Amino acid sequence: MASAPTVEKQKSWFARHKILTALLVLVVIGFLATAFGGGDDSAAETRTTAPAVDAGADDGAAEAENAVEEEPAEDEAAEEPADESAPSAGIGSTVNTGNFDVTVHGVEASVAAVGSEYLNAEPSGQFVLVRVTVLNTSNEAEYFFDSDQVLVDEQGRKHSTSSDSIYLDDNTFSFEKINPGVSMDGVLLFDIPADASPVALELDSDEFFGDPIVVSLN
């Protein structure tokens, strides 16, 4: 009896192509290593890499801070602007107001009354008399109004002249002009509190918006 023919078992493709299979395995392993290992390395690098610090910038900031700290303070004793209201003259001095040269000769305080035996006035506080000479230095006859002049006391309060000056025997400058080149002696009368002390006379400036000329009465 004849035997059946032996059927040769067919080998798989991988068995028949061992070299290609080995190469394919290596390619797959390399791909997996790149996909997983490379990502971890990038992440690790991202996590561990810190931004570079600019040492020069830090040094610059430190130097600027030190410069501010070391900047010398302004001299506290620096000269302050002059006080425009401070007296620029005193008793016996002559000052010019624009149209007039005014000389203050003296001041009399605590005067209880002015006028004559029949026509007189008493102050609400005390009368203060300021004796002056006024010279017209302009080219025209001008009034020197006593009502434009101000007396300043020790508290900085400013007092206008008193209307009781009509009882004075001396000129009060209110009723006549002074001709050019002519001088006139007269009195400025003020009624101030009894406990006040006169310290300065503010003479009105003839210039528009001009500051008064201050004369010390001390």
C-alpha positions in Angstrom: 0.0 0.0 0.0 1.5 3.2 -1.0 2.1 5.8 1.8 0.4 9.3 1.7 2.7 12.0 0.6 4.2 14.1 3.4 3.0 17.7 3.5 5.8 20.1 4.3 4.7 22.6 6.9 5.0 26.1 5.5 7.1 28.4 7.5 5.8 32.0 8.5 7.0 35.1 6.8 9.0 36.2 9.9 10.7 32.8 10.0 11.6 33.0 6.3 12.9 36.6 6.6 14.9 36.6 9.8 17.1 39.5 8.9 14.3 41.8 7.9 12.4 40.8 11.1 15.5 41.7 13.2 15.8 45.1 11.5 12.0 45.7 12.0 12.3 44.9 15.7 15.2 47.4 16.1 13.3 50.1 14.3 10.2 49.6 16.5 12.4 49.7 19.7 14.1 52.8 18.5 10.8 54.5 17.8 9.4 53.6 21.2 12.5 54.8 22.9 12.4 58.1 21.1 8.6 58.6 21.7 8.7 57.9 25.4 12.3 58.5 26.5 12.8 61.7 24.5 9.6 63.3 25.8 10.6 62.7 29.4 14.0 64.2 28.7 12.4 67.4 27.2 10.0 67.7 30.1 12.8 67.2 32.6 14.9 69.8 30.8 11.9 72.2 30.9 11.4 71.6 34.6 15.1 71.9 35.5 16.1 74.8 33.3 15.8 78.1 35.2 15.8 81.5 33.5 19.2 83.0 33.3 19.7 85.8 35.8 21.3 89.0 34.4 23.9 89.8 36.9 24.6 93.1 35.2 21.0 94.2 35.7 21.2 93.3 39.4 24.4 95.2 39.8 22.9 98.2 38.0 19.8 98.2 40.3 22.0 98.0 43.4 24.2 100.9 42.2 21.1 103.0 41.6 19.7 102.2 45.0 23.1 103.1 46.6 23.2 106.3 44.6 19.8 107.3 46.0 20.8 106.5 49.5 24.1 108.3 49.3 22.7 111.4 47.7 23.5 114.2 50.0 20.5 115.8 51.7 19.7 119.4 50.9 21.2 121.9 53.4 18.4 122.6 55.8 20.1 125.9 56.6 19.9 127.0 53.0 19.1 130.6 52.6 15.3 131.2 52.5 13.7 133.8 50.2 13.7 137.2 51.7 10.4 138.3 53.3 9.1 141.1 51.1 7.0 142.4 54.1 10.1 142.8 56.3 11.0 146.3 57.2 13.4 147.9 54.8 14.0 151.1 56.9 13.5 152.5 60.3 12.9 155.7 62.2 15.0 158.5 60.7 15.2 156.8 57.3 13.9 158.2 54.1 12.0 155.9 51.7 10.5 156.6 48.3 7.0 155.5 47.5 7.0 156.6 43.9 5.8 160.2 44.0 7.1 161.0 47.5 10.1 160.7 49.7 8.8 159.9 53.2 10.9 160.3 56.4 9.5 158.9 59.7 10.8 161.0 62.6 9.2 159.3 65.6 6.2 157.5 67.1 4.2 158.4 70.2 1.9 155.7 71.7 -0.6 155.5 74.6 -1.9 158.9 73.8 -5.2 159.4 75.8 -6.7 162.2 73.8 -6.1 164.6 70.9 -7.4 168.1 70.2 -8.0 171.3 72.2 -9.8 171.9 75.4 -13.1 172.4 73.6 -12.7 170.2 70.6 -11.1 166.9 71.3 -11.4 163.1 70.9 -10.6 160.1 73.0 -9.5 156.7 71.6 -11.3 153.4 71.8 -8.0 151.9 72.9 -5.0 154.2 72.6 -4.0 156.8 70.1 -0.7 156.4 68.3 0.9 159.4 66.5 3.5 158.8 63.8 5.3 162.0 62.8 6.5 162.2 59.2 7.9 164.5 56.5 6.7 164.1 53.0 8.5 165.5 49.9 6.8 165.4 46.5 9.4 164.1 44.0 7.1 164.0 41.0 6.4 166.7 38.4 2.8 167.4 39.5 1.0 168.3 42.6 -0.1 165.2 44.4 -2.2 164.2 47.4 -0.5 162.1 50.1 -3.5 160.4 51.6 -3.1 159.4 55.3 -5.9 156.9 54.8 -3.7 154.8 52.5 -1.1 154.3 55.2 -1.3 151.3 57.7 0.1 150.7 61.2 1.1 147.2 62.1 1.1 145.9 65.7 3.1 143.2 67.4 0.5 140.6 66.5 0.6 141.4 62.8 -2.7 143.2 62.9 -3.1 146.1 60.5 -4.8 149.4 61.5 -6.0 152.2 59.3 -5.7 155.8 60.3 -8.4 157.3 62.6 -10.9 159.9 61.4 -10.3 161.7 64.7 -7.2 163.2 63.0 -9.5 166.2 62.3 -8.9 167.3 65.9 -5.1 167.5 65.4 -3.4 170.8 65.2 -0.7 169.3 62.9 -1.2 168.7 59.2 -2.9 165.4 58.4 -2.3 165.5 54.6 -6.0 165.0 53.8 -7.1 168.3 52.5 -4.4 169.7 50.2 -2.0 168.7 47.5 1.7 168.9 47.9 3.4 170.7 45.0 6.4 169.3 43.2 9.6 169.7 45.2 7.7 170.8 48.3 7.8 169.0 51.6 5.2 168.9 54.3 5.4 167.9 58.0 2.5 166.1 59.4 1.1 163.4 61.7 -0.5 160.0 61.0 -3.1 159.2 63.7 -4.1 155.6 64.6 -6.5 154.2 67.2 -5.3 150.7 68.2 -6.1 148.4 71.2 -4.8 149.6 74.6 -2.6 146.5 75.0 -1.1 146.6 71.5 2.3 147.8 70.5 3.1 149.5 67.2 6.0 147.8 65.4 5.9 149.0 61.7 4.3 151.5 59.3 3.3 150.4 55.8 3.5 153.2 53.3 1.3 152.9 50.2 3.2 152.5 47.0 2.2 154.8 44.2 2.9 152.0 41.6 0.0 149.9 40.5 0.0 146.5 42.3 3.2 147.6 44.1 4.1 146.2 47.5 3.9 148.6 50.5 7.1 150.1 51.8 7.6 148.9 55.4 9.3 151.1 58.0 10.1 149.7 61.4 8.9 151.8 64.4 11.1 150.0 67.0 
